[in-house]
Amino acid sequence: MASMGERRLEGAVLKKVMAENKRPSMYQVLLLNDDYTPMDFVVSILQQFFGKGAEEAVRIMLKVHYKGQAACGVYTREIAETKVMQVMDSARNNKHPLKCVMRKE
Ligand code: TYC
């Protein structure tokens, strides 16, 4: 028979293992196309906030331009929310209509 202490310990160990096995949901951050935001502004956003090099930034910007949207990165919820806010703040401050959204993977 398991003692009260043994069952408490078993419960605590199980709880810890379950917490460790949980992986956070991931979110794609997407840029959306519009007709007015300058291409070089979008490229600089991708470099500044998403750590892209010049070539990769141009590639992603052109994908948005021709296909309507493209993913700039995949992050946990709080990081993705911060990226969206940084992009939207910068777009607003520079009077561009650029939109940035997040989508759960
Ligand atoms: N379509 C814009 C233009 O022709 C460029 C652009 C690219 C705008 C990507 C937004 O997320 C965007 N100037």
Backbone and ligand atoms as CSV (ligand in chain L), in Angstrom:
chain,resi,resn,atom,element,x,y,z
A,1,MET,N,N,0.838,-1.221,0.000
A,1,MET,CA,C,0.000,0.000,0.000
A,1,MET,C,C,0.865,1.260,0.000
A,2,ALA,N,N,0.523,2.201,-0.870
A,2,ALA,CA,C,1.252,3.476,-0.906
A,2,ALA,C,C,0.828,4.326,0.277
A,3,SER,N,N,1.785,4.872,0.969
A,3,SER,CA,C,1.480,5.744,2.109
A,3,SER,C,C,1.002,7.097,1.597
A,4,MET,N,N,0.446,7.875,2.535
A,4,MET,CA,C,-0.016,9.226,2.188
A,4,MET,C,C,1.143,10.054,1.614
A,5,GLY,N,N,2.338,9.947,2.239
A,5,GLY,CA,C,3.526,10.698,1.786
A,5,GLY,C,C,3.937,10.292,0.382
A,6,GLU,N,N,3.878,8.971,0.136
A,6,GLU,CA,C,4.257,8.475,-1.203
A,6,GLU,C,C,3.294,9.002,-2.270
A,7,ARG,N,N,2.004,9.007,-1.977
A,7,ARG,CA,C,1.030,9.473,-2.964
A,7,ARG,C,C,1.163,10.975,-3.214
A,8,ARG,N,N,1.483,11.725,-2.160
A,8,ARG,CA,C,1.709,13.183,-2.336
A,8,ARG,C,C,2.908,13.431,-3.243
A,9,LEU,N,N,3.991,12.654,-2.983
A,9,LEU,CA,C,5.220,12.804,-3.780
A,9,LEU,C,C,4.946,12.467,-5.242
A,10,GLU,N,N,4.195,11.342,-5.444
A,10,GLU,CA,C,3.854,10.895,-6.796
A,10,GLU,C,C,3.080,12.001,-7.531
A,11,GLY,N,N,2.147,12.625,-6.829
A,11,GLY,CA,C,1.352,13.712,-7.414
A,11,GLY,C,C,2.225,14.886,-7.802
A,12,ALA,N,N,3.167,15.233,-6.931
A,12,ALA,CA,C,4.052,16.379,-7.185
A,12,ALA,C,C,4.951,16.104,-8.394
A,13,VAL,N,N,5.475,14.874,-8.462
A,13,VAL,CA,C,6.356,14.507,-9.581
A,13,VAL,C,C,5.569,14.542,-10.883
A,14,LEU,N,N,4.359,13.995,-10.876
A,14,LEU,CA,C,3.508,13.970,-12.071
A,14,LEU,C,C,3.217,15.381,-12.555
A,15,LYS,N,N,2.911,16.269,-11.611
A,15,LYS,CA,C,2.604,17.663,-11.956
A,15,LYS,C,C,3.805,18.328,-12.650
A,16,LYS,N,N,4.998,18.078,-12.096
A,16,LYS,CA,C,6.217,18.682,-12.653
A,16,LYS,C,C,6.474,18.159,-14.065
A,17,VAL,N,N,6.353,16.830,-14.243
A,17,VAL,CA,C,6.606,16.224,-15.558
A,17,VAL,C,C,5.620,16.782,-16.575
A,18,MET,N,N,4.329,16.922,-16.178
A,18,MET,CA,C,3.324,17.426,-17.113
A,18,MET,C,C,3.622,18.869,-17.505
A,19,ALA,N,N,4.052,19.674,-16.543
A,19,ALA,CA,C,4.382,21.078,-16.833
A,19,ALA,C,C,5.566,21.157,-17.797
A,20,GLU,N,N,6.566,20.302,-17.591
A,20,GLU,CA,C,7.753,20.309,-18.449
A,20,GLU,C,C,7.440,19.860,-19.872
A,21,ASN,N,N,6.435,18.999,-20.012
A,21,ASN,CA,C,6.104,18.488,-21.347
A,21,ASN,C,C,5.218,19.438,-22.142
A,22,LYS,N,N,4.684,20.467,-21.492
A,22,LYS,CA,C,3.840,21.437,-22.201
A,22,LYS,C,C,4.707,22.356,-23.041
A,23,ARG,N,N,4.384,22.477,-24.295
A,23,ARG,CA,C,5.087,23.435,-25.149
A,23,ARG,C,C,4.139,24.577,-25.469
A,24,PRO,N,N,4.655,25.808,-25.509
A,24,PRO,CA,C,3.773,26.948,-25.750
A,24,PRO,C,C,3.257,26.945,-27.189
A,25,SER,N,N,2.057,27.484,-27.388
A,25,SER,CA,C,1.538,27.682,-28.746
A,25,SER,C,C,2.427,28.691,-29.461
A,26,MET,N,N,2.591,28.522,-30.771
A,26,MET,CA,C,3.414,29.432,-31.564
A,26,MET,C,C,2.525,30.242,-32.516
A,27,TYR,N,N,2.990,31.458,-32.789
A,27,TYR,CA,C,2.204,32.393,-33.610
A,27,TYR,C,C,3.066,32.941,-34.742
A,28,GLN,N,N,2.511,32.902,-35.954
A,28,GLN,CA,C,3.163,33.553,-37.096
A,28,GLN,C,C,2.840,35.032,-37.038
A,29,VAL,N,N,3.852,35.867,-37.321
A,29,VAL,CA,C,3.603,37.305,-37.499
A,29,VAL,C,C,3.645,37.581,-39.004
A,30,LEU,N,N,2.570,38.183,-39.510
A,30,LEU,CA,C,2.412,38.408,-40.952
A,30,LEU,C,C,2.373,39.892,-41.266
A,31,LEU,N,N,2.984,40.262,-42.386
A,31,LEU,CA,C,2.805,41.609,-42.932
A,31,LEU,C,C,1.782,41.521,-44.051
A,32,LEU,N,N,0.927,42.544,-44.153
A,32,LEU,CA,C,-0.115,42.578,-45.183
A,32,LEU,C,C,0.231,43.646,-46.220
A,33,ASN,N,N,-0.141,43.388,-47.461
A,33,ASN,CA,C,0.147,44.347,-48.518
A,33,ASN,C,C,-0.830,45.530,-48.475
A,34,ASP,N,N,-0.390,46.659,-48.978
A,34,ASP,CA,C,-1.262,47.806,-49.247
A,34,ASP,C,C,-0.626,48.539,-50.419
A,35,ASP,N,N,-1.318,49.556,-50.948
A,35,ASP,CA,C,-0.830,50.231,-52.164
A,35,ASP,C,C,0.083,51.423,-51.864
A,36,TYR,N,N,0.249,51.790,-50.604
A,36,TYR,CA,C,0.885,53.084,-50.290
A,36,TYR,C,C,2.201,53.007,-49.518
A,37,THR,N,N,2.360,52.011,-48.660
A,37,THR,CA,C,3.595,51.947,-47.862
A,37,THR,C,C,4.798,51.741,-48.791
A,38,PRO,N,N,5.831,52.581,-48.676
A,38,PRO,CA,C,7.008,52.417,-49.551
A,38,PRO,C,C,7.718,51.085,-49.305
A,39,MET,N,N,8.194,50.500,-50.395
A,39,MET,CA,C,8.896,49.216,-50.287
A,39,MET,C,C,10.093,49.300,-49.350
A,40,ASP,N,N,10.841,50.405,-49.414
A,40,ASP,CA,C,12.045,50.480,-48.577
A,40,ASP,C,C,11.696,50.615,-47.087
A,41,PHE,N,N,10.502,51.153,-46.776
A,41,PHE,CA,C,10.076,51.190,-45.377
A,41,PHE,C,C,9.820,49.765,-44.871
A,42,VAL,N,N,9.158,48.952,-45.675
A,42,VAL,CA,C,8.875,47.561,-45.287
A,42,VAL,C,C,10.174,46.783,-45.115
A,43,VAL,N,N,11.119,47.002,-46.017
A,43,VAL,CA,C,12.423,46.328,-45.906
A,43,VAL,C,C,13.104,46.717,-44.594
A,44,SER,N,N,13.048,48.000,-44.249
A,44,SER,CA,C,13.720,48.430,-43.005
A,44,SER,C,C,13.002,47.880,-41.768
A,45,ILE,N,N,11.678,47.721,-41.832
A,45,ILE,CA,C,10.926,47.097,-40.733
A,45,ILE,C,C,11.399,45.650,-40.532
A,46,LEU,N,N,11.552,44.942,-41.628
A,46,LEU,CA,C,11.968,43.531,-41.546
A,46,LEU,C,C,13.376,43.401,-40.980
A,47,GLN,N,N,14.229,44.376,-41.274
A,47,GLN,CA,C,15.590,44.352,-40.736
A,47,GLN,C,C,15.604,44.743,-39.255
A,48,GLN,N,N,14.843,45.800,-38.943
A,48,GLN,CA,C,14.863,46.369,-37.590
A,48,GLN,C,C,14.207,45.461,-36.553
A,49,PHE,N,N,13.022,44.924,-36.881
A,49,PHE,CA,C,12.240,44.193,-35.870
A,49,PHE,C,C,12.276,42.678,-36.019
A,50,PHE,N,N,12.690,42.192,-37.213
A,50,PHE,CA,C,12.660,40.744,-37.407
A,50,PHE,C,C,14.048,40.171,-37.686
A,51,GLY,N,N,15.090,41.019,-37.564
A,51,GLY,CA,C,16.469,40.541,-37.659
A,51,GLY,C,C,16.856,39.996,-39.020
A,52,LYS,N,N,16.161,40.449,-40.068
A,52,LYS,CA,C,16.478,39.937,-41.410
A,52,LYS,C,C,17.644,40.715,-42.034
A,53,GLY,N,N,18.448,40.023,-42.815
A,53,GLY,CA,C,19.470,40.684,-43.619
A,53,GLY,C,C,18.802,41.344,-44.820
A,54,ALA,N,N,19.576,42.160,-45.550
A,54,ALA,CA,C,19.010,42.949,-46.650
A,54,ALA,C,C,18.323,42.069,-47.705
A,55,GLU,N,N,18.973,40.991,-48.113
A,55,GLU,CA,C,18.416,40.158,-49.192
A,55,GLU,C,C,17.131,39.463,-48.772
A,56,GLU,N,N,17.165,38.879,-47.573
A,56,GLU,CA,C,15.982,38.191,-47.022
A,56,GLU,C,C,14.829,39.181,-46.832
A,57,ALA,N,N,15.158,40.384,-46.370
A,57,ALA,CA,C,14.126,41.414,-46.147
A,57,ALA,C,C,13.453,41.789,-47.471
A,58,VAL,N,N,14.251,41.947,-48.525
A,58,VAL,CA,C,13.686,42.273,-49.852
A,58,VAL,C,C,12.816,41.118,-50.351
A,59,ARG,N,N,13.272,39.898,-50.152
A,59,ARG,CA,C,12.526,38.712,-50.604
A,59,ARG,C,C,11.141,38.664,-49.927
A,60,ILE,N,N,11.118,38.886,-48.622
A,60,ILE,CA,C,9.842,38.831,-47.890
A,60,ILE,C,C,8.934,39.991,-48.307
A,61,MET,N,N,9.534,41.197,-48.433
A,61,MET,CA,C,8.741,42.368,-48.853
A,61,MET,C,C,8.075,42.105,-50.209
A,62,LEU,N,N,8.846,41.526,-51.154
A,62,LEU,CA,C,8.294,41.265,-52.495
A,62,LEU,C,C,7.217,40.180,-52.453
A,63,LYS,N,N,7.376,39.214,-51.571
A,63,LYS,CA,C,6.338,38.183,-51.418
A,63,LYS,C,C,5.033,38.834,-50.952
A,64,VAL,N,N,5.131,39.752,-49.978
A,64,VAL,CA,C,3.926,40.473,-49.522
A,64,VAL,C,C,3.343,41.265,-50.690
A,65,HIS,N,N,4.197,41.972,-51.408
A,65,HIS,CA,C,3.747,42.838,-52.512
A,65,HIS,C,C,3.002,42.042,-53.583
A,66,TYR,N,N,3.525,40.874,-53.953
A,66,TYR,CA,C,2.923,40.102,-55.050
A,66,TYR,C,C,1.843,39.131,-54.590
A,67,LYS,N,N,1.926,38.649,-53.349
A,67,LYS,CA,C,0.972,37.609,-52.918
A,67,LYS,C,C,-0.030,38.101,-51.871
A,68,GLY,N,N,0.165,39.332,-51.374
A,68,GLY,CA,C,-0.821,39.878,-50.427
A,68,GLY,C,C,-0.393,39.801,-48.982
A,69,GLN,N,N,0.382,38.784,-48.626
A,69,GLN,CA,C,0.902,38.678,-47.265
A,69,GLN,C,C,2.051,37.686,-47.221
A,70,ALA,N,N,2.833,37.765,-46.138
A,70,ALA,CA,C,3.906,36.788,-45.929
A,70,ALA,C,C,4.272,36.778,-44.456
A,71,ALA,N,N,4.754,35.629,-43.997
A,71,ALA,CA,C,5.197,35.487,-42.602
A,71,ALA,C,C,6.581,36.104,-42.452
A,72,CYS,N,N,6.789,36.846,-41.351
A,72,CYS,CA,C,8.118,37.409,-41.069
A,72,CYS,C,C,8.805,36.654,-39.947
A,73,GLY,N,N,8.068,35.829,-39.219
A,73,GLY,CA,C,8.676,35.069,-38.142
A,73,GLY,C,C,7.621,34.318,-37.352
A,74,VAL,N,N,8.074,33.394,-36.493
A,74,VAL,CA,C,7.190,32.587,-35.648
A,74,VAL,C,C,7.679,32.707,-34.210
A,75,TYR,N,N,6.771,33.082,-33.297
A,75,TYR,CA,C,7.161,33.405,-31.926
A,75,TYR,C,C,6.099,32.915,-30.935
A,76,THR,N,N,6.460,32.899,-29.668
A,76,THR,CA,C,5.455,32.660,-28.625
A,76,THR,C,C,4.530,33.896,-28.569
A,77,ARG,N,N,3.384,33.758,-27.876
A,77,ARG,CA,C,2.336,34.777,-27.971
A,77,ARG,C,C,2.810,36.180,-27.572
A,78,GLU,N,N,3.492,36.281,-26.433
A,78,GLU,CA,C,3.888,37.623,-25.968
A,78,GLU,C,C,4.901,38.289,-26.891
A,79,ILE,N,N,5.850,37.493,-27.420
A,79,ILE,CA,C,6.845,38.047,-28.353
A,79,ILE,C,C,6.143,38.486,-29.638
A,80,ALA,N,N,5.242,37.655,-30.140
A,80,ALA,CA,C,4.507,37.992,-31.372
A,80,ALA,C,C,3.697,39.273,-31.164
A,81,GLU,N,N,3.039,39.399,-30.006
A,81,GLU,CA,C,2.252,40.613,-29.712
A,81,GLU,C,C,3.152,41.848,-29.712
A,82,THR,N,N,4.350,41.698,-29.158
A,82,THR,CA,C,5.291,42.825,-29.118
A,82,THR,C,C,5.728,43.225,-30.525
A,83,LYS,N,N,6.034,42.236,-31.383
A,83,LYS,CA,C,6.439,42.524,-32.780
A,83,LYS,C,C,5.327,43.291,-33.492
A,84,VAL,N,N,4.087,42.806,-33.352
A,84,VAL,CA,C,2.946,43.464,-34.020
A,84,VAL,C,C,2.845,44.914,-33.550
A,85,MET,N,N,2.976,45.126,-32.240
A,85,MET,CA,C,2.883,46.503,-31.691
A,85,MET,C,C,4.007,47.385,-32.216
A,86,GLN,N,N,5.222,46.844,-32.248
A,86,GLN,CA,C,6.367,47.640,-32.729
A,86,GLN,C,C,6.166,48.058,-34.186
A,87,VAL,N,N,5.707,47.121,-35.012
A,87,VAL,CA,C,5.488,47.432,-36.437
A,87,VAL,C,C,4.367,48.459,-36.590
A,88,MET,N,N,3.247,48.228,-35.887
A,88,MET,CA,C,2.095,49.131,-36.020
A,88,MET,C,C,2.431,50.535,-35.498
A,89,ASP,N,N,3.185,50.616,-34.426
A,89,ASP,CA,C,3.600,51.925,-33.883
A,89,ASP,C,C,4.476,52.665,-34.892
A,90,SER,N,N,5.461,51.941,-35.462
A,90,SER,CA,C,6.370,52.560,-36.420
A,90,SER,C,C,5.609,53.010,-37.668
A,91,ALA,N,N,4.685,52.174,-38.169
A,91,ALA,CA,C,3.883,52.531,-39.347
A,91,ALA,C,C,3.063,53.797,-39.046
A,92,ARG,N,N,2.412,53.819,-37.895
A,92,ARG,CA,C,1.572,54.972,-37.506
A,92,ARG,C,C,2.421,56.235,-37.385
A,93,ASN,N,N,3.558,56.133,-36.714
A,93,ASN,CA,C,4.439,57.294,-36.524
A,93,ASN,C,C,4.930,57.862,-37.858
A,94,ASN,N,N,5.078,56.977,-38.849
A,94,ASN,CA,C,5.562,57.416,-40.162
A,94,ASN,C,C,4.415,57.637,-41.161
A,95,LYS,N,N,3.173,57.568,-40.655
A,95,LYS,CA,C,1.974,57.824,-41.475
A,95,LYS,C,C,1.832,56.880,-42.670
A,96,HIS,N,N,2.215,55.598,-42.449
A,96,HIS,CA,C,2.017,54.592,-43.493
A,96,HIS,C,C,0.883,53.653,-43.056
A,97,PRO,N,N,0.112,53.144,-44.024
A,97,PRO,CA,C,-1.028,52.281,-43.661
A,97,PRO,C,C,-0.658,50.810,-43.436
A,98,LEU,N,N,0.637,50.517,-43.398
A,98,LEU,CA,C,1.104,49.130,-43.230
A,98,LEU,C,C,0.399,48.432,-42.063
A,99,LYS,N,N,-0.049,47.201,-42.314
A,99,LYS,CA,C,-0.699,46.398,-41.281
A,99,LYS,C,C,0.123,45.132,-40.996
A,100,CYS,N,N,0.130,44.753,-39.707
A,100,CYS,CA,C,0.844,43.577,-39.245
A,100,CYS,C,C,-0.091,42.818,-38.303
A,101,VAL,N,N,-0.214,41.513,-38.511
A,101,VAL,CA,C,-1.125,40.701,-37.690
A,101,VAL,C,C,-0.421,39.429,-37.246
A,102,MET,N,N,-1.014,38.755,-36.251
A,102,MET,CA,C,-0.481,37.448,-35.836
A,102,MET,C,C,-1.551,36.375,-35.999
A,103,ARG,N,N,-1.099,35.143,-36.242
A,103,ARG,CA,C,-2.004,34.018,-36.488
A,103,ARG,C,C,-1.447,32.783,-35.783
A,104,LYS,N,N,-2.280,32.169,-34.981
A,104,LYS,CA,C,-1.843,30.970,-34.259
A,104,LYS,C,C,-1.528,29.854,-35.259
A,105,GLU,N,N,-0.389,29.169,-35.063
A,105,GLU,CA,C,-0.012,28.099,-36.002
A,105,GLU,C,C,-0.864,26.840,-35.789
L,1,TYC,N1,N,2.651,47.410,-52.264
L,1,TYC,C1,C,3.558,48.422,-51.750
L,1,TYC,C2,C,4.030,49.320,-52.894
L,1,TYC,O1,O,3.837,48.999,-54.041
L,1,TYC,C3,C,4.768,47.815,-51.045
L,1,TYC,C4,C,4.424,47.022,-49.823
L,1,TYC,C5,C,5.069,45.813,-49.573
L,1,TYC,C6,C,3.498,47.485,-48.908
L,1,TYC,C7,C,4.797,45.091,-48.429
L,1,TYC,C8,C,3.183,46.764,-47.761
L,1,TYC,O2,O,3.599,44.848,-46.372
L,1,TYC,C9,C,3.856,45.558,-47.520
L,1,TYC,N2,N,4.642,50.447,-52.552
